[in-house]
Amino acid sequence: MKWYSLPLITAFTLAATMAGAADVANKKAAVAPPPPPKWLDTLTVDGYVEGGVAMNFNQPWNNVNWGHLYTIDSNQPIFNGAVLTVMRPLDPKSDHYDFGFKAQIQVGEDMRFNHVIGTTDYWIPSRTQIGPLEANVQAHLPWKSFISEGGVDIKAGIFPTYNGAEVMYAKDNLFYSHSYIFNFGPFLHTGVMTTTHVREWLDVYAGVTTGVNTFIGYPGDNNAAPAFHGGVGLNLLEGNLTIMGFVHSGPENPKQFGVAYNPDALGLPPGIFPGAWPNTPFACVCNPNSTNRTFANLTTTWKVTENLTLITDMAFNRESGNNPASSFGGIPQNAYGFYNGFFPDFVAAPGWPANALSYLPQYPKGAESYAIAQYASYKVNDIFKINGRVEYYRDTANFFVSAPAGYYDAANAFHGYPCPTCFFRSTFDPNAANHGTSYLALTAGMTITPELPKLPIITGMILRPEFRWDTSVNGTTPFFRGLNYNGNGLSRSQGMFNMDVIIPFSLL
């Protein structure tokens, strides 16, 4: 080989190497993932407007649909609300730190029941009120370990409860009317929640809140006591089966308003009237922070086929401070003996014997409810979905199911203030607490999403007509009806036709 051939061979080799490297670089560039979006690129601003009607065939004399909240007003138009959401969601699968937030405000009649007390209480003297549904900051922490393979998420502020199958955001429910489990369970919390992604199929939730529908400090926190909120989530069968078990537990009875008993002021011998508690609420006639209210739910969602989904929601609630003495003017139960001796001819209720208080328990006996609701949803096509729900709900002491029909009733109840237009079973049935009520509710309906021409801002329409029938299966008469049917305006069942219209929109 001639010496002058070596430079030529070297040049050709170098050129071929550079061309190969360039080709590899071009191929890598072609398959490289796009750069991650900027933080504000995932910001959304959207919401919906909802209104409907709940037609009660009983024609209740007080226009109250017993067992309902968002559909409590019978036979009249209901402006459920307009909801605006500003959100920057987290990426829970990110390998990097990620931060987000969610701010959601509602104006409408539903806000009567959604109040986080201490925020917008008593702003509007009307069925239509305003308040926050969510106001929280969020963080994804890529702290990966044996117990957190997917990292940890943190949420702090106001957020909806994790309990149950149904939610306050109307677009995400199958029906217009809600289950007893939803209506008489927790709604909103203020606090901190953590989600640990232990495995791809297992999440563990744990946090602390100020209670149910409560904010921070006076007058937002009605008893200044913390509560626990947590649970476990299973994601199985490639996401087609999810099982969520959650509990919220802590003192819920308010202490801002109530009655105080002072034996010394009455000049009584020591120990004869051992019921001296400051700020004793009428709800339990006890120290509110010595009581505990627990809400527990187990929710299973099974996507059987592409079109068929089954949901089972089971619930157990317990209030340890339920005290029937509150029905008799707030007499502490451990003082019944004194009252019976001091008022020997006292009659607790019509048909009861004198000294009847002595037969009641000496301490708060508590109250429980347990329930199961089964849902089925079948998607016929892109427009029609057929939905069904069967629910059994047992309220052992008629403590949980009520009807806060007035503008401020729900807020008053959370604060512990008088609630003159609240309806309780004991209000119209003195013996109701003796046997409780077992409810059966059957609901059949459709979700209709008609195709609309392209419109600015508006992104669609949702119609949800339904027929619903509620009855008591243990012989009680909890439902209202017209006074022309019978003298007391009560019924063992109620039939309804309900329908709402939801108009979703997007501003960003």
C-alpha positions as CSV (number, residue, x, y, z in Angstrom):
1,M,0.0,0.0,0.0
2,K,1.3,3.4,-1.0
3,W,1.9,5.8,1.9
4,Y,-0.3,8.4,0.3
5,S,-3.3,5.9,0.4
6,L,-3.5,6.1,4.3
7,P,-4.8,9.7,4.5
8,L,-7.5,8.8,1.9
9,I,-8.6,5.7,3.8
10,T,-8.7,7.7,7.1
11,A,-10.7,10.5,5.5
12,F,-13.3,8.0,4.1
13,T,-13.5,6.2,7.4
14,L,-14.1,9.5,9.4
15,A,-16.7,10.6,6.9
16,A,-18.6,7.3,7.1
17,T,-18.5,7.4,11.0
18,M,-19.8,11.0,11.1
19,A,-22.6,10.1,8.6
20,G,-23.6,7.1,10.7
21,A,-23.6,9.2,13.9
22,A,-25.7,11.8,12.3
23,D,-28.1,9.2,11.1
24,V,-28.4,7.7,14.6
25,A,-28.9,11.2,16.0
26,N,-31.7,11.9,13.5
27,K,-33.4,8.7,14.3
28,K,-33.3,9.4,18.1
29,A,-34.6,12.9,17.5
30,A,-37.5,11.4,15.5
31,V,-38.6,9.1,18.4
32,A,-37.7,11.3,21.3
33,P,-40.7,12.3,23.4
34,P,-41.8,15.9,23.2
35,P,-40.7,18.2,26.0
36,P,-43.0,18.3,29.0
37,P,-45.7,21.1,28.9
38,K,-45.0,24.3,30.7
39,W,-46.7,24.6,34.1
40,L,-49.5,26.9,32.9
41,D,-50.1,24.9,29.8
42,T,-52.3,22.5,31.8
43,L,-54.3,25.2,33.5
44,T,-58.1,24.9,32.9
45,V,-61.0,27.2,33.5
46,D,-64.4,25.5,33.1
47,G,-67.7,24.6,34.9
48,Y,-71.3,24.0,34.4
49,V,-74.8,25.4,35.0
50,E,-77.5,23.1,36.4
51,G,-81.2,23.4,37.0
52,G,-84.1,20.9,37.4
53,V,-87.4,20.0,39.0
54,A,-88.4,17.3,41.5
55,M,-92.1,16.4,41.1
56,N,-93.5,14.6,44.2
57,F,-96.8,12.8,43.4
58,N,-97.7,13.1,47.2
59,Q,-98.1,16.8,46.8
60,P,-96.5,17.4,50.3
61,W,-98.2,20.1,52.4
62,N,-94.8,21.7,53.2
63,N,-93.2,21.3,49.8
64,V,-90.5,19.1,51.3
65,N,-89.3,15.9,49.7
66,W,-88.2,13.9,52.8
67,G,-84.9,12.2,52.5
68,H,-83.6,14.6,49.9
69,L,-81.2,17.6,49.9
70,Y,-80.4,18.9,46.5
71,T,-83.9,17.9,45.4
72,I,-85.6,18.8,48.7
73,D,-88.0,21.4,47.2
74,S,-91.0,19.7,45.6
75,N,-93.0,20.7,42.5
76,Q,-91.1,23.9,41.7
77,P,-88.1,24.9,39.6
78,I,-84.7,24.4,41.3
79,F,-81.6,26.4,40.3
80,N,-79.1,23.9,41.6
81,G,-76.1,26.0,40.7
82,A,-73.5,27.4,38.5
83,V,-70.0,26.1,39.2
84,L,-66.7,27.6,38.1
85,T,-63.5,25.7,38.4
86,V,-59.9,27.0,38.0
87,M,-57.5,24.1,38.2
88,R,-53.9,23.1,37.5
89,P,-53.9,19.4,38.0
90,L,-51.0,17.2,39.2
91,D,-49.3,14.5,37.3
92,P,-49.3,11.7,39.9
93,K,-47.0,9.6,37.7
94,S,-44.3,12.2,37.3
95,D,-40.7,11.4,38.1
96,H,-40.2,15.0,39.2
97,Y,-41.7,17.4,41.7
98,D,-45.1,18.7,40.5
99,F,-47.4,21.4,42.0
100,G,-51.0,22.3,41.4
101,F,-54.1,23.8,42.8
102,K,-57.9,23.7,42.5
103,A,-60.3,26.6,43.2
104,Q,-64.0,25.8,42.7
105,I,-66.9,28.1,43.6
106,Q,-70.7,27.5,43.4
107,V,-73.6,29.9,43.3
108,G,-77.0,28.2,43.6
109,E,-79.5,26.4,45.9
110,D,-77.3,23.4,46.5
111,M,-74.9,25.7,48.4
112,R,-77.4,25.8,51.2
113,F,-76.1,22.3,52.1
114,N,-72.5,22.6,50.9
115,H,-71.5,25.4,53.2
116,V,-68.1,25.2,54.8
117,I,-69.1,27.1,58.0
118,G,-67.0,30.2,58.7
119,T,-66.6,31.1,55.1
120,T,-69.7,32.5,53.4
121,D,-72.4,31.9,56.0
122,Y,-75.5,34.0,55.9
123,W,-74.3,36.2,53.0
124,I,-77.5,35.8,51.0
125,P,-81.0,35.5,52.6
126,S,-82.3,33.3,49.8
127,R,-82.4,29.7,48.6
128,T,-79.6,30.8,46.2
129,Q,-76.3,31.1,48.1
130,I,-72.6,31.2,47.3
131,G,-69.5,29.5,48.6
132,P,-66.4,27.4,47.9
133,L,-66.5,23.7,47.0
134,E,-62.7,23.4,46.8
135,A,-59.8,25.7,47.6
136,N,-56.6,23.7,47.9
137,V,-53.0,23.5,46.9
138,Q,-51.5,20.2,45.8
139,A,-48.0,18.7,45.5
140,H,-46.6,15.5,44.0
141,L,-43.4,14.3,45.7
142,P,-41.3,11.7,43.8
143,W,-40.2,10.1,47.1
144,K,-39.9,6.6,45.9
145,S,-39.2,3.7,48.3
146,F,-40.3,0.3,49.1
147,I,-43.5,1.7,50.6
148,S,-44.0,4.4,48.0
149,E,-43.1,3.1,44.6
150,G,-45.1,5.9,42.9
151,G,-44.3,8.7,45.2
152,V,-46.6,10.7,47.5
153,D,-49.3,13.3,46.8
154,I,-50.3,16.0,49.3
155,K,-53.5,18.2,49.3
156,A,-54.1,21.0,51.7
157,G,-57.1,23.3,52.1
158,I,-60.8,22.7,51.4
159,F,-61.6,19.5,49.5
160,P,-64.6,17.1,49.1
161,T,-64.8,14.0,51.2
162,Y,-63.3,10.8,49.8
163,N,-66.2,8.8,51.2
164,G,-68.9,7.2,49.0
165,A,-69.8,6.7,45.4
166,E,-71.6,9.9,44.6
167,V,-70.1,13.4,44.5
168,M,-71.1,17.0,44.7
169,Y,-69.9,17.7,41.2
170,A,-73.2,17.0,39.3
171,K,-71.6,16.0,36.0
172,D,-70.0,13.0,37.6
173,N,-73.1,11.4,38.9
174,L,-75.5,9.0,37.2
175,F,-78.7,10.5,38.7
176,Y,-80.2,13.9,39.6
177,S,-81.4,12.8,43.0
178,H,-78.9,11.5,45.5
179,S,-78.8,8.4,47.7
180,Y,-79.4,8.5,51.4
181,I,-75.7,7.5,51.8
182,F,-74.6,10.7,50.1
183,N,-77.2,13.1,51.5
184,F,-76.5,12.2,55.1
185,G,-72.8,11.5,55.0
186,P,-69.9,14.0,54.9
187,F,-69.6,16.6,52.2
188,L,-66.5,18.9,52.6
189,H,-63.4,19.0,54.8
190,T,-60.7,21.5,55.6
191,G,-57.3,19.9,56.3
192,V,-54.4,18.0,54.9
193,M,-54.6,14.7,53.0
194,T,-51.8,12.5,51.8
195,T,-51.9,9.8,49.1
196,T,-49.1,7.3,49.1
197,H,-48.8,5.3,45.9
198,V,-47.5,2.1,47.5
199,R,-47.8,0.1,44.4
200,E,-49.4,0.6,41.0
201,W,-52.4,-1.3,42.3
202,L,-52.4,0.1,45.9
203,D,-52.9,3.6,47.3
204,V,-53.0,4.5,51.0
205,Y,-54.7,7.7,52.1
206,A,-54.2,9.5,55.5
207,G,-55.0,13.0,56.8
208,V,-56.3,15.3,59.4
209,T,-59.3,17.6,59.1
210,T,-61.3,20.1,61.2
211,G,-64.4,18.0,60.8
212,V,-67.4,17.9,58.4
213,N,-68.2,21.2,56.6
214,T,-66.0,23.2,58.9
215,F,-63.2,25.7,58.3
216,I,-60.5,26.8,60.7
217,G,-60.9,28.7,64.0
218,Y,-64.0,30.4,65.3
219,P,-66.6,30.5,63.9
220,G,-65.4,28.0,61.3
221,D,-64.5,25.1,63.5
222,N,-67.6,24.3,65.7
223,N,-65.8,22.3,68.4
224,A,-62.0,23.0,68.0
225,A,-61.3,19.3,67.7
226,P,-59.5,17.5,64.9
227,A,-60.7,14.4,62.9
228,F,-59.1,11.6,61.0
229,H,-59.7,11.0,57.3
230,G,-58.1,8.1,55.5
231,G,-58.5,4.8,53.7
232,V,-57.2,2.4,51.1
233,G,-57.7,2.2,47.3
234,L,-57.2,-0.8,45.1
235,N,-56.8,-0.6,41.4
236,L,-57.2,-4.1,39.9
237,L,-57.9,-5.9,36.6
238,E,-56.0,-3.2,34.6
239,G,-58.2,-0.5,36.0
240,N,-61.5,-2.3,35.4
241,L,-62.1,-3.0,39.1
242,T,-61.5,-0.4,41.9
243,I,-62.2,-0.9,45.6
244,M,-62.1,2.2,47.8
245,G,-62.5,2.0,51.6
246,F,-62.6,5.3,53.5
247,V,-63.4,6.5,57.0
248,H,-63.8,10.0,58.5
249,S,-64.0,10.1,62.3
250,G,-63.9,12.7,65.0
251,P,-66.1,15.0,67.2
252,E,-68.8,16.8,65.2
253,N,-71.3,18.1,67.8
254,P,-71.0,21.9,68.0
255,K,-70.3,23.8,71.2
256,Q,-70.9,27.4,70.2
257,F,-74.5,27.3,71.3
258,G,-76.3,25.3,74.0
259,V,-77.2,25.2,77.6
260,A,-75.1,25.3,80.7
261,Y,-76.0,23.6,83.9
262,N,-74.7,25.0,87.2
263,P,-75.8,23.0,90.3
264,D,-74.3,25.6,92.7
265,A,-76.4,28.3,91.3
266,L,-79.5,26.2,91.9
267,G,-78.5,25.7,95.6
268,L,-78.6,21.9,95.2
269,P,-76.6,19.4,97.3
270,P,-73.4,18.3,95.7
271,G,-73.8,15.4,93.3
272,I,-77.6,15.5,93.1
273,F,-77.4,17.3,89.7
274,P,-74.1,16.2,88.1
275,G,-74.8,17.9,84.7
276,A,-72.6,21.0,84.7
277,W,-71.0,21.5,81.3
278,P,-70.4,24.8,79.7
279,N,-71.5,25.3,76.1
280,T,-73.5,22.1,76.2
281,P,-75.2,21.6,72.8
282,F,-78.8,20.6,72.5
283,A,-77.8,17.9,70.1
284,C,-76.2,15.7,72.7
285,V,-76.4,17.5,76.1
286,C,-72.8,16.5,76.8
287,N,-69.3,17.7,76.3
288,P,-69.1,17.7,72.5
289,N,-65.5,16.7,72.4
290,S,-66.3,13.6,74.4
291,T,-68.4,12.3,71.5
292,N,-67.4,10.9,68.1
293,R,-69.0,10.7,64.7
294,T,-67.7,8.1,62.3
295,F,-68.6,7.8,58.6
296,A,-67.3,4.6,56.9
297,N,-67.7,3.7,53.2
298,L,-66.7,0.8,51.0
299,T,-67.2,1.5,47.3
300,T,-66.6,-1.0,44.5
301,T,-66.7,-0.1,40.8
302,W,-66.5,-2.9,38.3
303,K,-66.4,-2.1,34.6
304,V,-67.9,-5.5,33.4
305,T,-67.7,-4.7,29.7
306,E,-67.0,-1.6,27.6
307,N,-70.6,-0.5,28.1
308,L,-71.7,-2.0,31.4
309,T,-70.6,-0.7,34.8
310,L,-71.7,-1.9,38.3
311,I,-71.1,0.1,41.5
312,T,-71.7,-1.1,45.0
313,D,-71.6,1.5,47.9
314,M,-71.8,0.3,51.5
315,A,-71.9,2.7,54.5
316,F,-71.8,2.6,58.2
317,N,-72.3,5.7,60.4
318,R,-72.2,6.1,64.1
319,E,-72.7,9.1,66.4
320,S,-71.8,8.3,70.0
321,G,-73.3,11.5,71.5
322,N,-76.9,11.1,70.4
323,N,-79.0,11.9,73.5
324,P,-82.8,11.6,73.5
325,A,-82.9,14.0,76.4
326,S,-82.5,16.8,73.8
327,S,-86.1,16.1,72.8
328,F,-87.2,17.1,76.3
329,G,-85.6,20.6,76.5
330,G,-82.0,19.6,77.1
331,I,-82.1,17.6,80.3
332,P,-78.8,15.7,80.9
333,Q,-79.6,12.0,81.0
334,N,-77.6,11.5,84.2
335,A,-79.9,14.0,85.9
336,Y,-83.2,12.2,85.1
337,G,-83.5,10.8,88.6
338,F,-83.5,14.3,90.1
339,Y,-86.0,15.7,87.6
340,N,-88.4,12.8,88.2
341,G,-88.2,13.4,91.9
342,F,-88.6,17.1,91.6
343,F,-91.5,16.9,89.0
344,P,-93.2,13.6,90.0
345,D,-96.1,14.1,87.7
346,F,-94.0,15.1,84.6
347,V,-95.2,13.4,81.4
348,A,-92.5,13.2,78.8
349,A,-94.8,12.8,75.8
350,P,-98.5,12.0,75.1
351,G,-99.3,8.5,76.2
352,W,-96.2,8.2,78.3
353,P,-96.4,7.5,82.1
354,A,-95.3,10.0,84.7
355,N,-91.6,9.6,85.6
356,A,-91.0,8.3,82.1
357,L,-87.6,9.9,82.0
358,S,-86.3,7.4,84.6
359,Y,-86.8,4.6,82.0
360,L,-84.5,6.2,79.5
361,P,-80.7,5.4,79.5
362,Q,-78.6,7.4,81.9
363,Y,-75.9,8.2,79.3
364,P,-76.1,9.1,75.6
365,K,-76.9,5.9,73.8
366,G,-75.6,6.9,70.4
367,A,-77.1,6.4,67.0
368,E,-76.2,4.3,64.0
369,S,-77.1,3.9,60.3
370,Y,-76.0,1.3,57.9
371,A,-76.8,1.1,54.2
372,I,-76.1,-0.5,50.8
373,A,-76.7,1.0,47.4
374,Q,-76.3,-1.0,44.1
375,Y,-75.9,0.9,40.8
376,A,-76.0,-0.4,37.2
377,S,-75.2,1.7,34.2
378,Y,-75.4,0.6,30.5
379,K,-74.1,2.8,27.7
380,V,-76.4,2.2,24.7
381,N,-74.5,4.6,22.4
382,D,-72.8,8.0,22.6
383,I,-76.1,9.7,23.4
384,F,-78.1,7.4,25.7
385,K,-77.0,5.7,29.0
386,I,-79.5,3.7,31.1
387,N,-79.1,3.8,34.9
388,G,-80.6,2.0,37.9
389,R,-80.1,2.3,41.6
390,V,-81.5,0.3,44.5
391,E,-80.7,1.4,48.1
392,Y,-81.5,0.2,51.6
393,Y,-80.8,2.6,54.4
394,R,-81.4,1.8,58.1
395,D,-81.5,4.9,60.5
396,T,-81.6,3.1,63.9
397,A,-82.5,6.2,65.9
398,N,-83.8,8.6,63.2
399,F,-80.7,10.7,63.9
400,F,-79.1,11.0,60.4
401,V,-82.1,11.5,58.0
402,S,-83.6,15.0,58.3
403,A,-84.9,17.9,56.2
404,P,-83.1,21.3,56.7
405,A,-85.6,23.1,54.4
406,G,-84.8,26.8,55.3
407,Y,-82.3,29.1,53.8
408,Y,-79.8,28.8,56.7
409,D,-80.9,25.5,58.3
410,A,-77.8,23.5,57.4
411,A,-75.4,26.2,58.5
412,N,-77.4,26.7,61.7
413,A,-77.2,23.0,62.4
414,F,-73.5,22.9,61.9
415,H,-73.0,25.9,64.1
416,G,-75.4,24.6,66.8
417,Y,-77.8,27.5,66.5
418,P,-81.6,27.0,66.6
419,C,-83.1,25.6,63.4
420,P,-86.8,26.4,63.5
421,T,-87.5,25.2,60.0
422,C,-85.6,21.9,60.2
423,F,-87.7,18.8,60.1
424,F,-86.8,15.8,62.2
425,R,-88.7,12.6,62.7
426,S,-89.2,13.5,66.3
427,T,-90.8,16.8,65.2
428,F,-93.9,15.1,63.9
429,D,-93.6,11.6,65.4
430,P,-92.8,11.6,69.2
431,N,-92.2,7.9,69.2
432,A,-90.0,7.8,66.1
433,A,-86.7,7.4,68.1
434,N,-88.0,4.2,69.7
435,H,-87.9,2.1,66.5
436,G,-85.9,4.0,63.8
437,T,-86.7,3.9,60.1
438,S,-85.7,1.5,57.4
439,Y,-85.8,3.1,53.9
440,L,-85.9,1.4,50.5
441,A,-85.4,3.6,47.4
442,L,-85.6,2.5,43.8
443,T,-84.4,4.8,41.0
444,A,-84.5,4.3,37.3
445,G,-83.3,6.9,34.8
446,M,-81.2,7.9,31.8
447,T,-78.3,10.1,31.0
448,I,-78.9,11.8,27.7
449,T,-76.0,13.8,26.0
450,P,-77.5,15.1,22.7
451,E,-75.2,16.2,19.9
452,L,-75.2,20.0,19.6
453,P,-73.9,22.3,16.9
454,K,-70.5,23.8,17.7
455,L,-71.0,26.7,20.0
456,P,-68.6,29.2,21.7
457,I,-67.8,28.3,25.3
458,I,-70.6,25.7,25.6
459,T,-69.2,22.2,25.3
460,G,-72.4,20.1,25.5
461,M,-75.6,19.3,27.3
462,I,-76.6,16.6,29.8
463,L,-80.2,15.6,30.6
464,R,-81.0,13.2,33.4
465,P,-84.7,12.2,33.7
466,E,-85.6,9.7,36.4
467,F,-88.4,8.0,38.3
468,R,-87.9,7.4,42.0
469,W,-89.9,5.6,44.6
470,D,-89.0,5.7,48.3
471,T,-90.8,3.7,51.0
472,S,-90.4,2.7,54.7
473,V,-90.1,-1.1,55.0
474,N,-90.7,-1.2,58.8
475,G,-94.1,0.4,59.0
476,T,-93.2,4.0,59.8
477,T,-94.6,7.0,58.0
478,P,-91.6,9.4,57.4
479,F,-92.8,11.0,54.1
480,F,-94.9,14.1,53.7
481,R,-98.1,14.3,51.7
482,G,-101.0,16.7,51.3
483,L,-103.2,17.2,54.4
484,N,-106.3,16.3,52.3
485,Y,-105.1,12.6,52.2
486,N,-105.0,12.2,56.0
487,G,-105.1,14.3,59.1
488,N,-101.3,14.3,59.9
489,G,-99.9,14.8,56.4
490,L,-97.7,11.7,56.6
491,S,-97.2,8.8,54.3
492,R,-95.3,5.5,54.2
493,S,-94.0,6.2,50.7
494,Q,-93.4,8.8,48.0
495,G,-93.2,8.6,44.3
496,M,-91.3,11.2,42.2
497,F,-90.3,12.2,38.7
498,N,-87.1,14.3,38.6
499,M,-85.1,15.8,35.8
500,D,-82.2,18.2,35.5
501,V,-80.4,19.9,32.7
502,I,-76.6,20.5,32.9
503,I,-74.8,22.8,30.5
504,P,-71.0,22.4,30.7
505,F,-68.7,25.2,29.5
506,S,-65.0,25.8,29.1
507,L,-63.3,29.2,29.2
508,L,-59.8,28.0,28.8
